[in-house]
Amino acid sequence: MDHKNHNEKVEEESHKCPECGLHYKEKTQAKKCETWCKEHHGCNLEITNQAIENK
Ligand SMILES: [Zn+2]
């Protein structure tokens, strides 16, 4: 898998969680992740499973 090309595409059409750096198609999902990351300083698998990187 070519991560560089993948990430370039991801930047354009996704929302990034500034805390953990994962990308989400839904802005609300990115916000959820950001909120969780800030509070728990760790990832919620239920949320990060939705990340573009984990699809
Ligand atoms: Zn996050």
mmCIF file of the protein (N, C-alpha, C, O) and its ligand, coordinates in Angstrom:
data_MODEL
# 
_entry.id   MODEL 
# 
loop_
_entity.id 
_entity.type 
_entity.pdbx_number_of_molecules 
1 polymer     1 
2 non-polymer 1 
# 
_entity_poly.entity_id                      1 
_entity_poly.type                           'polypeptide(L)' 
_entity_poly.nstd_linkage                   no 
_entity_poly.nstd_monomer                   no 
_entity_poly.pdbx_seq_one_letter_code       MDHKNHNEKVEEESHKCPECGLHYKEKTQAKKCETWCKEHHGCNLEITNQAIENK 
_entity_poly.pdbx_seq_one_letter_code_can   MDHKNHNEKVEEESHKCPECGLHYKEKTQAKKCETWCKEHHGCNLEITNQAIENK 
_entity_poly.pdbx_strand_id                 A 
# 
loop_
_entity_poly_seq.entity_id 
_entity_poly_seq.num 
_entity_poly_seq.mon_id 
_entity_poly_seq.hetero 
1 1  MET n 
1 2  ASP n 
1 3  HIS n 
1 4  LYS n 
1 5  ASN n 
1 6  HIS n 
1 7  ASN n 
1 8  GLU n 
1 9  LYS n 
1 10 VAL n 
1 11 GLU n 
1 12 GLU n 
1 13 GLU n 
1 14 SER n 
1 15 HIS n 
1 16 LYS n 
1 17 CYS n 
1 18 PRO n 
1 19 GLU n 
1 20 CYS n 
1 21 GLY n 
1 22 LEU n 
1 23 HIS n 
1 24 TYR n 
1 25 LYS n 
1 26 GLU n 
1 27 LYS n 
1 28 THR n 
1 29 GLN n 
1 30 ALA n 
1 31 LYS n 
1 32 LYS n 
1 33 CYS n 
1 34 GLU n 
1 35 THR n 
1 36 TRP n 
1 37 CYS n 
1 38 LYS n 
1 39 GLU n 
1 40 HIS n 
1 41 HIS n 
1 42 GLY n 
1 43 CYS n 
1 44 ASN n 
1 45 LEU n 
1 46 GLU n 
1 47 ILE n 
1 48 THR n 
1 49 ASN n 
1 50 GLN n 
1 51 ALA n 
1 52 ILE n 
1 53 GLU n 
1 54 ASN n 
1 55 LYS n 
# 
loop_
_struct_asym.id 
_struct_asym.entity_id 
A 1 
B 2 
# 
loop_
_chem_comp.id 
_chem_comp.type 
_chem_comp.mon_nstd_flag 
ALA 'L-peptide linking' y 
ASN 'L-peptide linking' y 
ASP 'L-peptide linking' y 
CYS 'L-peptide linking' y 
GLN 'L-peptide linking' y 
GLU 'L-peptide linking' y 
GLY 'peptide linking'   y 
HIS 'L-peptide linking' y 
ILE 'L-peptide linking' y 
LEU 'L-peptide linking' y 
LYS 'L-peptide linking' y 
MET 'L-peptide linking' y 
PRO 'L-peptide linking' y 
SER 'L-peptide linking' y 
THR 'L-peptide linking' y 
TRP 'L-peptide linking' y 
TYR 'L-peptide linking' y 
VAL 'L-peptide linking' y 
ZN  non-polymer         . 
# 
_pdbx_entity_nonpoly.entity_id   2 
_pdbx_entity_nonpoly.name        ? 
_pdbx_entity_nonpoly.comp_id     ZN 
# 
_pdbx_nonpoly_scheme.asym_id         B 
_pdbx_nonpoly_scheme.entity_id       2 
_pdbx_nonpoly_scheme.mon_id          ZN 
_pdbx_nonpoly_scheme.ndb_seq_num     1 
_pdbx_nonpoly_scheme.pdb_seq_num     101 
_pdbx_nonpoly_scheme.auth_seq_num    101 
_pdbx_nonpoly_scheme.pdb_mon_id      ZN 
_pdbx_nonpoly_scheme.auth_mon_id     ZN 
_pdbx_nonpoly_scheme.pdb_strand_id   A 
_pdbx_nonpoly_scheme.pdb_ins_code    . 
# 
loop_
_atom_site.group_PDB 
_atom_site.id 
_atom_site.type_symbol 
_atom_site.label_atom_id 
_atom_site.label_alt_id 
_atom_site.label_comp_id 
_atom_site.label_asym_id 
_atom_site.label_entity_id 
_atom_site.label_seq_id 
_atom_site.pdbx_PDB_ins_code 
_atom_site.Cartn_x 
_atom_site.Cartn_y 
_atom_site.Cartn_z 
_atom_site.occupancy 
_atom_site.B_iso_or_equiv 
_atom_site.pdbx_formal_charge 
_atom_site.auth_seq_id 
_atom_site.auth_comp_id 
_atom_site.auth_asym_id 
_atom_site.auth_atom_id 
_atom_site.pdbx_PDB_model_num 
ATOM   1   N  N  . MET A 1 1  ? 0.843   -1.209 0.000  1.00 0.00 ? 1   MET A N  1 
ATOM   2   C  CA . MET A 1 1  ? 0.000   0.000  0.000  1.00 0.00 ? 1   MET A CA 1 
ATOM   3   C  C  . MET A 1 1  ? 0.871   1.249  0.000  1.00 0.00 ? 1   MET A C  1 
ATOM   4   O  O  . MET A 1 1  ? 1.832   1.346  0.763  1.00 0.00 ? 1   MET A O  1 
ATOM   5   N  N  . ASP A 1 2  ? 0.529   2.201  -0.860 1.00 0.00 ? 2   ASP A N  1 
ATOM   6   C  CA . ASP A 1 2  ? 1.309   3.428  -0.952 1.00 0.00 ? 2   ASP A CA 1 
ATOM   7   C  C  . ASP A 1 2  ? 0.697   4.511  -0.057 1.00 0.00 ? 2   ASP A C  1 
ATOM   8   O  O  . ASP A 1 2  ? -0.264  5.187  -0.425 1.00 0.00 ? 2   ASP A O  1 
ATOM   9   N  N  . HIS A 1 3  ? 1.278   4.644  1.102  1.00 0.00 ? 3   HIS A N  1 
ATOM   10  C  CA . HIS A 1 3  ? 0.694   5.559  2.082  1.00 0.00 ? 3   HIS A CA 1 
ATOM   11  C  C  . HIS A 1 3  ? 0.777   7.029  1.665  1.00 0.00 ? 3   HIS A C  1 
ATOM   12  O  O  . HIS A 1 3  ? -0.116  7.819  1.971  1.00 0.00 ? 3   HIS A O  1 
ATOM   13  N  N  . LYS A 1 4  ? 1.847   7.384  0.970  1.00 0.00 ? 4   LYS A N  1 
ATOM   14  C  CA . LYS A 1 4  ? 2.018   8.797  0.610  1.00 0.00 ? 4   LYS A CA 1 
ATOM   15  C  C  . LYS A 1 4  ? 0.890   9.267  -0.306 1.00 0.00 ? 4   LYS A C  1 
ATOM   16  O  O  . LYS A 1 4  ? 0.241   10.277 -0.034 1.00 0.00 ? 4   LYS A O  1 
ATOM   17  N  N  . ASN A 1 5  ? 0.667   8.541  -1.372 1.00 0.00 ? 5   ASN A N  1 
ATOM   18  C  CA . ASN A 1 5  ? -0.394  8.924  -2.303 1.00 0.00 ? 5   ASN A CA 1 
ATOM   19  C  C  . ASN A 1 5  ? -1.753  8.895  -1.618 1.00 0.00 ? 5   ASN A C  1 
ATOM   20  O  O  . ASN A 1 5  ? -2.593  9.770  -1.827 1.00 0.00 ? 5   ASN A O  1 
ATOM   21  N  N  . HIS A 1 6  ? -1.946  7.889  -0.813 1.00 0.00 ? 6   HIS A N  1 
ATOM   22  C  CA . HIS A 1 6  ? -3.210  7.748  -0.116 1.00 0.00 ? 6   HIS A CA 1 
ATOM   23  C  C  . HIS A 1 6  ? -3.466  8.972  0.758  1.00 0.00 ? 6   HIS A C  1 
ATOM   24  O  O  . HIS A 1 6  ? -4.566  9.524  0.749  1.00 0.00 ? 6   HIS A O  1 
ATOM   25  N  N  . ASN A 1 7  ? -2.465  9.390  1.502  1.00 0.00 ? 7   ASN A N  1 
ATOM   26  C  CA . ASN A 1 7  ? -2.628  10.509 2.425  1.00 0.00 ? 7   ASN A CA 1 
ATOM   27  C  C  . ASN A 1 7  ? -2.892  11.823 1.705  1.00 0.00 ? 7   ASN A C  1 
ATOM   28  O  O  . ASN A 1 7  ? -3.664  12.647 2.194  1.00 0.00 ? 7   ASN A O  1 
ATOM   29  N  N  . GLU A 1 8  ? -2.275  12.030 0.570  1.00 0.00 ? 8   GLU A N  1 
ATOM   30  C  CA . GLU A 1 8  ? -2.514  13.260 -0.182 1.00 0.00 ? 8   GLU A CA 1 
ATOM   31  C  C  . GLU A 1 8  ? -3.977  13.371 -0.560 1.00 0.00 ? 8   GLU A C  1 
ATOM   32  O  O  . GLU A 1 8  ? -4.577  14.441 -0.461 1.00 0.00 ? 8   GLU A O  1 
ATOM   33  N  N  . LYS A 1 9  ? -4.537  12.276 -0.986 1.00 0.00 ? 9   LYS A N  1 
ATOM   34  C  CA . LYS A 1 9  ? -5.945  12.263 -1.353 1.00 0.00 ? 9   LYS A CA 1 
ATOM   35  C  C  . LYS A 1 9  ? -6.810  12.485 -0.117 1.00 0.00 ? 9   LYS A C  1 
ATOM   36  O  O  . LYS A 1 9  ? -7.800  13.216 -0.145 1.00 0.00 ? 9   LYS A O  1 
ATOM   37  N  N  . VAL A 1 10 ? -6.410  11.845 0.941  1.00 0.00 ? 10  VAL A N  1 
ATOM   38  C  CA . VAL A 1 10 ? -7.162  11.940 2.189  1.00 0.00 ? 10  VAL A CA 1 
ATOM   39  C  C  . VAL A 1 10 ? -7.269  13.382 2.675  1.00 0.00 ? 10  VAL A C  1 
ATOM   40  O  O  . VAL A 1 10 ? -8.330  13.800 3.138  1.00 0.00 ? 10  VAL A O  1 
ATOM   41  N  N  . GLU A 1 11 ? -6.192  14.141 2.575  1.00 0.00 ? 11  GLU A N  1 
ATOM   42  C  CA . GLU A 1 11 ? -6.191  15.520 3.068  1.00 0.00 ? 11  GLU A CA 1 
ATOM   43  C  C  . GLU A 1 11 ? -7.299  16.349 2.432  1.00 0.00 ? 11  GLU A C  1 
ATOM   44  O  O  . GLU A 1 11 ? -7.910  17.189 3.093  1.00 0.00 ? 11  GLU A O  1 
ATOM   45  N  N  . GLU A 1 12 ? -7.554  16.113 1.158  1.00 0.00 ? 12  GLU A N  1 
ATOM   46  C  CA . GLU A 1 12 ? -8.514  16.943 0.427  1.00 0.00 ? 12  GLU A CA 1 
ATOM   47  C  C  . GLU A 1 12 ? -9.956  16.742 0.861  1.00 0.00 ? 12  GLU A C  1 
ATOM   48  O  O  . GLU A 1 12 ? -10.723 17.697 0.985  1.00 0.00 ? 12  GLU A O  1 
ATOM   49  N  N  . GLU A 1 13 ? -10.306 15.500 1.086  1.00 0.00 ? 13  GLU A N  1 
ATOM   50  C  CA . GLU A 1 13 ? -11.725 15.221 1.269  1.00 0.00 ? 13  GLU A CA 1 
ATOM   51  C  C  . GLU A 1 13 ? -12.039 14.608 2.630  1.00 0.00 ? 13  GLU A C  1 
ATOM   52  O  O  . GLU A 1 13 ? -12.919 13.755 2.751  1.00 0.00 ? 13  GLU A O  1 
ATOM   53  N  N  . SER A 1 14 ? -11.326 15.043 3.626  1.00 0.00 ? 14  SER A N  1 
ATOM   54  C  CA . SER A 1 14 ? -11.577 14.465 4.932  1.00 0.00 ? 14  SER A CA 1 
ATOM   55  C  C  . SER A 1 14 ? -11.302 15.473 6.037  1.00 0.00 ? 14  SER A C  1 
ATOM   56  O  O  . SER A 1 14 ? -10.785 16.566 5.807  1.00 0.00 ? 14  SER A O  1 
ATOM   57  N  N  . HIS A 1 15 ? -11.663 15.068 7.221  1.00 0.00 ? 15  HIS A N  1 
ATOM   58  C  CA . HIS A 1 15 ? -11.455 15.908 8.390  1.00 0.00 ? 15  HIS A CA 1 
ATOM   59  C  C  . HIS A 1 15 ? -10.480 15.207 9.314  1.00 0.00 ? 15  HIS A C  1 
ATOM   60  O  O  . HIS A 1 15 ? -10.596 14.012 9.584  1.00 0.00 ? 15  HIS A O  1 
ATOM   61  N  N  . LYS A 1 16 ? -9.530  15.968 9.784  1.00 0.00 ? 16  LYS A N  1 
ATOM   62  C  CA . LYS A 1 16 ? -8.471  15.374 10.582 1.00 0.00 ? 16  LYS A CA 1 
ATOM   63  C  C  . LYS A 1 16 ? -8.675  15.663 12.064 1.00 0.00 ? 16  LYS A C  1 
ATOM   64  O  O  . LYS A 1 16 ? -9.042  16.768 12.462 1.00 0.00 ? 16  LYS A O  1 
ATOM   65  N  N  . CYS A 1 17 ? -8.429  14.648 12.853 1.00 0.00 ? 17  CYS A N  1 
ATOM   66  C  CA . CYS A 1 17 ? -8.388  14.862 14.287 1.00 0.00 ? 17  CYS A CA 1 
ATOM   67  C  C  . CYS A 1 17 ? -7.010  15.422 14.612 1.00 0.00 ? 17  CYS A C  1 
ATOM   68  O  O  . CYS A 1 17 ? -6.007  14.744 14.392 1.00 0.00 ? 17  CYS A O  1 
ATOM   69  N  N  . PRO A 1 18 ? -6.941  16.641 15.130 1.00 0.00 ? 18  PRO A N  1 
ATOM   70  C  CA . PRO A 1 18 ? -5.649  17.267 15.394 1.00 0.00 ? 18  PRO A CA 1 
ATOM   71  C  C  . PRO A 1 18 ? -4.888  16.588 16.521 1.00 0.00 ? 18  PRO A C  1 
ATOM   72  O  O  . PRO A 1 18 ? -3.684  16.796 16.670 1.00 0.00 ? 18  PRO A O  1 
ATOM   73  N  N  . GLU A 1 19 ? -5.567  15.792 17.301 1.00 0.00 ? 19  GLU A N  1 
ATOM   74  C  CA . GLU A 1 19 ? -4.919  15.137 18.434 1.00 0.00 ? 19  GLU A CA 1 
ATOM   75  C  C  . GLU A 1 19 ? -4.154  13.886 18.017 1.00 0.00 ? 19  GLU A C  1 
ATOM   76  O  O  . GLU A 1 19 ? -2.982  13.725 18.357 1.00 0.00 ? 19  GLU A O  1 
ATOM   77  N  N  . CYS A 1 20 ? -4.817  13.008 17.283 1.00 0.00 ? 20  CYS A N  1 
ATOM   78  C  CA . CYS A 1 20 ? -4.165  11.751 16.927 1.00 0.00 ? 20  CYS A CA 1 
ATOM   79  C  C  . CYS A 1 20 ? -3.785  11.692 15.452 1.00 0.00 ? 20  CYS A C  1 
ATOM   80  O  O  . CYS A 1 20 ? -3.040  10.805 15.036 1.00 0.00 ? 20  CYS A O  1 
ATOM   81  N  N  . GLY A 1 21 ? -4.299  12.641 14.655 1.00 0.00 ? 21  GLY A N  1 
ATOM   82  C  CA . GLY A 1 21 ? -3.889  12.713 13.250 1.00 0.00 ? 21  GLY A CA 1 
ATOM   83  C  C  . GLY A 1 21 ? -4.649  11.798 12.314 1.00 0.00 ? 21  GLY A C  1 
ATOM   84  O  O  . GLY A 1 21 ? -4.338  11.737 11.124 1.00 0.00 ? 21  GLY A O  1 
ATOM   85  N  N  . LEU A 1 22 ? -5.638  11.087 12.825 1.00 0.00 ? 22  LEU A N  1 
ATOM   86  C  CA . LEU A 1 22 ? -6.435  10.232 11.947 1.00 0.00 ? 22  LEU A CA 1 
ATOM   87  C  C  . LEU A 1 22 ? -7.441  11.078 11.176 1.00 0.00 ? 22  LEU A C  1 
ATOM   88  O  O  . LEU A 1 22 ? -7.838  12.158 11.614 1.00 0.00 ? 22  LEU A O  1 
ATOM   89  N  N  . HIS A 1 23 ? -7.842  10.561 10.020 1.00 0.00 ? 23  HIS A N  1 
ATOM   90  C  CA . HIS A 1 23 ? -8.775  11.296 9.158  1.00 0.00 ? 23  HIS A CA 1 
ATOM   91  C  C  . HIS A 1 23 ? -10.134 10.620 9.107  1.00 0.00 ? 23  HIS A C  1 
ATOM   92  O  O  . HIS A 1 23 ? -10.248 9.394  9.124  1.00 0.00 ? 23  HIS A O  1 
ATOM   93  N  N  . TYR A 1 24 ? -11.150 11.451 9.046  1.00 0.00 ? 24  TYR A N  1 
ATOM   94  C  CA . TYR A 1 24 ? -12.519 10.949 8.970  1.00 0.00 ? 24  TYR A CA 1 
ATOM   95  C  C  . TYR A 1 24 ? -13.271 11.625 7.845  1.00 0.00 ? 24  TYR A C  1 
ATOM   96  O  O  . TYR A 1 24 ? -13.047 12.797 7.541  1.00 0.00 ? 24  TYR A O  1 
ATOM   97  N  N  . LYS A 1 25 ? -14.159 10.876 7.235  1.00 0.00 ? 25  LYS A N  1 
ATOM   98  C  CA . LYS A 1 25 ? -14.979 11.451 6.175  1.00 0.00 ? 25  LYS A CA 1 
ATOM   99  C  C  . LYS A 1 25 ? -15.989 12.425 6.743  1.00 0.00 ? 25  LYS A C  1 
ATOM   100 O  O  . LYS A 1 25 ? -16.279 13.462 6.147  1.00 0.00 ? 25  LYS A O  1 
ATOM   101 N  N  . GLU A 1 26 ? -16.522 12.079 7.907  1.00 0.00 ? 26  GLU A N  1 
ATOM   102 C  CA . GLU A 1 26 ? -17.518 12.931 8.559  1.00 0.00 ? 26  GLU A CA 1 
ATOM   103 C  C  . GLU A 1 26 ? -16.834 13.894 9.507  1.00 0.00 ? 26  GLU A C  1 
ATOM   104 O  O  . GLU A 1 26 ? -15.983 13.504 10.307 1.00 0.00 ? 26  GLU A O  1 
ATOM   105 N  N  . LYS A 1 27 ? -17.216 15.154 9.408  1.00 0.00 ? 27  LYS A N  1 
ATOM   106 C  CA . LYS A 1 27 ? -16.639 16.143 10.307 1.00 0.00 ? 27  LYS A CA 1 
ATOM   107 C  C  . LYS A 1 27 ? -17.015 15.849 11.755 1.00 0.00 ? 27  LYS A C  1 
ATOM   108 O  O  . LYS A 1 27 ? -16.210 16.034 12.668 1.00 0.00 ? 27  LYS A O  1 
ATOM   109 N  N  . THR A 1 28 ? -18.247 15.388 11.950 1.00 0.00 ? 28  THR A N  1 
ATOM   110 C  CA . THR A 1 28 ? -18.701 15.097 13.306 1.00 0.00 ? 28  THR A CA 1 
ATOM   111 C  C  . THR A 1 28 ? -17.873 13.971 13.932 1.00 0.00 ? 28  THR A C  1 
ATOM   112 O  O  . THR A 1 28 ? -17.607 13.966 15.134 1.00 0.00 ? 28  THR A O  1 
ATOM   113 N  N  . GLN A 1 29 ? -17.481 13.035 13.097 1.00 0.00 ? 29  GLN A N  1 
ATOM   114 C  CA . GLN A 1 29 ? -16.685 11.908 13.589 1.00 0.00 ? 29  GLN A CA 1 
ATOM   115 C  C  . GLN A 1 29 ? -15.287 12.384 13.999 1.00 0.00 ? 29  GLN A C  1 
ATOM   116 O  O  . GLN A 1 29 ? -14.735 11.932 15.003 1.00 0.00 ? 29  GLN A O  1 
ATOM   117 N  N  . ALA A 1 30 ? -14.735 13.289 13.217 1.00 0.00 ? 30  ALA A N  1 
ATOM   118 C  CA . ALA A 1 30 ? -13.429 13.850 13.545 1.00 0.00 ? 30  ALA A CA 1 
ATOM   119 C  C  . ALA A 1 30 ? -13.502 14.633 14.848 1.00 0.00 ? 30  ALA A C  1 
ATOM   120 O  O  . ALA A 1 30 ? -12.577 14.615 15.661 1.00 0.00 ? 30  ALA A O  1 
ATOM   121 N  N  . LYS A 1 31 ? -14.606 15.308 15.021 1.00 0.00 ? 31  LYS A N  1 
ATOM   122 C  CA . LYS A 1 31 ? -14.814 16.099 16.236 1.00 0.00 ? 31  LYS A CA 1 
ATOM   123 C  C  . LYS A 1 31 ? -14.946 15.184 17.445 1.00 0.00 ? 31  LYS A C  1 
ATOM   124 O  O  . LYS A 1 31 ? -14.406 15.463 18.516 1.00 0.00 ? 31  LYS A O  1 
ATOM   125 N  N  . LYS A 1 32 ? -15.668 14.096 17.256 1.00 0.00 ? 32  LYS A N  1 
ATOM   126 C  CA . LYS A 1 32 ? -15.840 13.096 18.315 1.00 0.00 ? 32  LYS A CA 1 
ATOM   127 C  C  . LYS A 1 32 ? -14.487 12.561 18.747 1.00 0.00 ? 32  LYS A C  1 
ATOM   128 O  O  . LYS A 1 32 ? -14.189 12.438 19.935 1.00 0.00 ? 32  LYS A O  1 
ATOM   129 N  N  . CYS A 1 33 ? -13.669 12.245 17.735 1.00 0.00 ? 33  CYS A N  1 
ATOM   130 C  CA . CYS A 1 33 ? -12.353 11.696 17.998 1.00 0.00 ? 33  CYS A CA 1 
ATOM   131 C  C  . CYS A 1 33 ? -11.503 12.724 18.742 1.00 0.00 ? 33  CYS A C  1 
ATOM   132 O  O  . CYS A 1 33 ? -10.820 12.395 19.712 1.00 0.00 ? 33  CYS A O  1 
ATOM   133 N  N  . GLU A 1 34 ? -11.555 13.964 18.277 1.00 0.00 ? 34  GLU A N  1 
ATOM   134 C  CA . GLU A 1 34 ? -10.765 15.018 18.912 1.00 0.00 ? 34  GLU A CA 1 
ATOM   135 C  C  . GLU A 1 34 ? -11.149 15.172 20.383 1.00 0.00 ? 34  GLU A C  1 
ATOM   136 O  O  . GLU A 1 34 ? -10.292 15.268 21.261 1.00 0.00 ? 34  GLU A O  1 
ATOM   137 N  N  . THR A 1 35 ? -12.456 15.192 20.627 1.00 0.00 ? 35  THR A N  1 
ATOM   138 C  CA . THR A 1 35 ? -12.942 15.337 21.997 1.00 0.00 ? 35  THR A CA 1 
ATOM   139 C  C  . THR A 1 35 ? -12.467 14.181 22.862 1.00 0.00 ? 35  THR A C  1 
ATOM   140 O  O  . THR A 1 35 ? -12.011 14.372 23.989 1.00 0.00 ? 35  THR A O  1 
ATOM   141 N  N  . TRP A 1 36 ? -12.586 12.978 22.310 1.00 0.00 ? 36  TRP A N  1 
ATOM   142 C  CA . TRP A 1 36 ? -12.173 11.796 23.057 1.00 0.00 ? 36  TRP A CA 1 
ATOM   143 C  C  . TRP A 1 36 ? -10.662 11.820 23.312 1.00 0.00 ? 36  TRP A C  1 
ATOM   144 O  O  . TRP A 1 36 ? -10.207 11.563 24.426 1.00 0.00 ? 36  TRP A O  1 
ATOM   145 N  N  . CYS A 1 37 ? -9.907  12.126 22.285 1.00 0.00 ? 37  CYS A N  1 
ATOM   146 C  CA . CYS A 1 37 ? -8.443  12.130 22.401 1.00 0.00 ? 37  CYS A CA 1 
ATOM   147 C  C  . CYS A 1 37 ? -7.980  13.119 23.460 1.00 0.00 ? 37  CYS A C  1 
ATOM   148 O  O  . CYS A 1 37 ? -7.063  12.839 24.233 1.00 0.00 ? 37  CYS A O  1 
ATOM   149 N  N  . LYS A 1 38 ? -8.622  14.274 23.483 1.00 0.00 ? 38  LYS A N  1 
ATOM   150 C  CA . LYS A 1 38 ? -8.244  15.304 24.451 1.00 0.00 ? 38  LYS A CA 1 
ATOM   151 C  C  . LYS A 1 38 ? -8.545  14.856 25.869 1.00 0.00 ? 38  LYS A C  1 
ATOM   152 O  O  . LYS A 1 38 ? -7.748  15.065 26.784 1.00 0.00 ? 38  LYS A O  1 
ATOM   153 N  N  . GLU A 1 39 ? -9.697  14.241 26.040 1.00 0.00 ? 39  GLU A N  1 
ATOM   154 C  CA . GLU A 1 39 ? -10.115 13.836 27.382 1.00 0.00 ? 39  GLU A CA 1 
ATOM   155 C  C  . GLU A 1 39 ? -9.360  12.624 27.886 1.00 0.00 ? 39  GLU A C  1 
ATOM   156 O  O  . GLU A 1 39 ? -8.988  12.554 29.058 1.00 0.00 ? 39  GLU A O  1 
ATOM   157 N  N  . HIS A 1 40 ? -9.135  11.673 26.998 1.00 0.00 ? 40  HIS A N  1 
ATOM   158 C  CA . HIS A 1 40 ? -8.613  10.380 27.447 1.00 0.00 ? 40  HIS A CA 1 
ATOM   159 C  C  . HIS A 1 40 ? -7.156  10.136 27.084 1.00 0.00 ? 40  HIS A C  1 
ATOM   160 O  O  . HIS A 1 40 ? -6.542  9.177  27.551 1.00 0.00 ? 40  HIS A O  1 
ATOM   161 N  N  . HIS A 1 41 ? -6.608  11.010 26.246 1.00 0.00 ? 41  HIS A N  1 
ATOM   162 C  CA . HIS A 1 41 ? -5.221  10.850 25.797 1.00 0.00 ? 41  HIS A CA 1 
ATOM   163 C  C  . HIS A 1 41 ? -4.962  9.441  25.277 1.00 0.00 ? 41  HIS A C  1 
ATOM   164 O  O  . HIS A 1 41 ? -3.922  8.833  25.528 1.00 0.00 ? 41  HIS A O  1 
ATOM   165 N  N  . GLY A 1 42 ? -5.946  8.957  24.548 1.00 0.00 ? 42  GLY A N  1 
ATOM   166 C  CA . GLY A 1 42 ? -5.825  7.639  23.952 1.00 0.00 ? 42  GLY A CA 1 
ATOM   167 C  C  . GLY A 1 42 ? -6.946  7.506  22.964 1.00 0.00 ? 42  GLY A C  1 
ATOM   168 O  O  . GLY A 1 42 ? -7.814  8.376  22.883 1.00 0.00 ? 42  GLY A O  1 
ATOM   169 N  N  . CYS A 1 43 ? -6.943  6.422  22.205 1.00 0.00 ? 43  CYS A N  1 
ATOM   170 C  CA . CYS A 1 43 ? -7.946  6.303  21.168 1.00 0.00 ? 43  CYS A CA 1 
ATOM   171 C  C  . CYS A 1 43 ? -9.078  5.392  21.577 1.00 0.00 ? 43  CYS A C  1 
ATOM   172 O  O  . CYS A 1 43 ? -8.889  4.391  22.267 1.00 0.00 ? 43  CYS A O  1 
ATOM   173 N  N  . ASN A 1 44 ? -10.275 5.775  21.124 1.00 0.00 ? 44  ASN A N  1 
ATOM   174 C  CA . ASN A 1 44 ? -11.452 4.949  21.291 1.00 0.00 ? 44  ASN A CA 1 
ATOM   175 C  C  . ASN A 1 44 ? -11.579 4.101  20.030 1.00 0.00 ? 44  ASN A C  1 
ATOM   176 O  O  . ASN A 1 44 ? -11.800 4.633  18.942 1.00 0.00 ? 44  ASN A O  1 
ATOM   177 N  N  . LEU A 1 45 ? -11.440 2.800  20.171 1.00 0.00 ? 45  LEU A N  1 
ATOM   178 C  CA . LEU A 1 45 ? -11.462 1.920  18.999 1.00 0.00 ? 45  LEU A CA 1 
ATOM   179 C  C  . LEU A 1 45 ? -12.743 2.060  18.199 1.00 0.00 ? 45  LEU A C  1 
ATOM   180 O  O  . LEU A 1 45 ? -12.722 1.961  16.972 1.00 0.00 ? 45  LEU A O  1 
ATOM   181 N  N  . GLU A 1 46 ? -13.849 2.286  18.872 1.00 0.00 ? 46  GLU A N  1 
ATOM   182 C  CA . GLU A 1 46 ? -15.114 2.432  18.160 1.00 0.00 ? 46  GLU A CA 1 
ATOM   183 C  C  . GLU A 1 46 ? -15.087 3.634  17.238 1.00 0.00 ? 46  GLU A C  1 
ATOM   184 O  O  . GLU A 1 46 ? -15.715 3.634  16.179 1.00 0.00 ? 46  GLU A O  1 
ATOM   185 N  N  . ILE A 1 47 ? -14.351 4.664  17.650 1.00 0.00 ? 47  ILE A N  1 
ATOM   186 C  CA . ILE A 1 47 ? -14.234 5.863  16.824 1.00 0.00 ? 47  ILE A CA 1 
ATOM   187 C  C  . ILE A 1 47 ? -13.150 5.677  15.767 1.00 0.00 ? 47  ILE A C  1 
ATOM   188 O  O  . ILE A 1 47 ? -13.376 5.952  14.589 1.00 0.00 ? 47  ILE A O  1 
ATOM   189 N  N  . THR A 1 48 ? -11.985 5.215  16.180 1.00 0.00 ? 48  THR A N  1 
ATOM   190 C  CA . THR A 1 48 ? -10.879 5.115  15.235 1.00 0.00 ? 48  THR A CA 1 
ATOM   191 C  C  . THR A 1 48 ? -11.129 4.057  14.169 1.00 0.00 ? 48  THR A C  1 
ATOM   192 O  O  . THR A 1 48 ? -10.519 4.101  13.100 1.00 0.00 ? 48  THR A O  1 
ATOM   193 N  N  . ASN A 1 49 ? -12.021 3.107  14.446 1.00 0.00 ? 49  ASN A N  1 
ATOM   194 C  CA . ASN A 1 49 ? -12.395 2.130  13.425 1.00 0.00 ? 49  ASN A CA 1 
ATOM   195 C  C  . ASN A 1 49 ? -13.033 2.807  12.214 1.00 0.00 ? 49  ASN A C  1 
ATOM   196 O  O  . ASN A 1 49 ? -13.012 2.278  11.102 1.00 0.00 ? 49  ASN A O  1 
ATOM   197 N  N  . GLN A 1 50 ? -13.601 3.990  12.456 1.00 0.00 ? 50  GLN A N  1 
ATOM   198 C  CA . GLN A 1 50 ? -14.263 4.734  11.375 1.00 0.00 ? 50  GLN A CA 1 
ATOM   199 C  C  . GLN A 1 50 ? -13.276 5.589  10.589 1.00 0.00 ? 50  GLN A C  1 
ATOM   200 O  O  . GLN A 1 50 ? -13.635 6.171  9.566  1.00 0.00 ? 50  GLN A O  1 
ATOM   201 N  N  . ALA A 1 51 ? -12.050 5.665  11.056 1.00 0.00 ? 51  ALA A N  1 
ATOM   202 C  CA . ALA A 1 51 ? -11.066 6.494  10.376 1.00 0.00 ? 51  ALA A CA 1 
ATOM   203 C  C  . ALA A 1 51 ? -10.740 5.954  8.989  1.00 0.00 ? 51  ALA A C  1 
ATOM   204 O  O  . ALA A 1 51 ? -10.744 4.745  8.761  1.00 0.00 ? 51  ALA A O  1 
ATOM   205 N  N  . ILE A 1 52 ? -10.462 6.855  8.082  1.00 0.00 ? 52  ILE A N  1 
ATOM   206 C  CA . ILE A 1 52 ? -10.132 6.457  6.711  1.00 0.00 ? 52  ILE A CA 1 
ATOM   207 C  C  . ILE A 1 52 ? -8.913  5.532  6.706  1.00 0.00 ? 52  ILE A C  1 
ATOM   208 O  O  . ILE A 1 52 ? -8.837  4.603  5.901  1.00 0.00 ? 52  ILE A O  1 
ATOM   209 N  N  . GLU A 1 53 ? -7.982  5.785  7.587  1.00 0.00 ? 53  GLU A N  1 
ATOM   210 C  CA . GLU A 1 53 ? -6.777  4.957  7.664  1.00 0.00 ? 53  GLU A CA 1 
ATOM   211 C  C  . GLU A 1 53 ? -7.104  3.517  8.039  1.00 0.00 ? 53  GLU A C  1 
ATOM   212 O  O  . GLU A 1 53 ? -6.352  2.602  7.705  1.00 0.00 ? 53  GLU A O  1 
ATOM   213 N  N  . ASN A 1 54 ? -8.205  3.317  8.721  1.00 0.00 ? 54  ASN A N  1 
ATOM   214 C  CA . ASN A 1 54 ? -8.545  1.972  9.193  1.00 0.00 ? 54  ASN A CA 1 
ATOM   215 C  C  . ASN A 1 54 ? -9.599  1.285  8.342  1.00 0.00 ? 54  ASN A C  1 
ATOM   216 O  O  . ASN A 1 54 ? -10.068 0.200  8.686  1.00 0.00 ? 54  ASN A O  1 
ATOM   217 N  N  . LYS A 1 55 ? -9.968  1.905  7.245  1.00 0.00 ? 55  LYS A N  1 
ATOM   218 C  CA . LYS A 1 55 ? -10.977 1.294  6.379  1.00 0.00 ? 55  LYS A CA 1 
ATOM   219 C  C  . LYS A 1 55 ? -10.339 0.213  5.503  1.00 0.00 ? 55  LYS A C  1 
ATOM   220 O  O  . LYS A 1 55 ? -11.028 -0.419 4.702  1.00 0.00 ? 55  LYS A O  1 
HETATM 221 ZN ZN . ZN  B 2 .  ? -8.225  11.467 17.589 1.00 0.00 2 101 ZN  A ZN 1 
# 
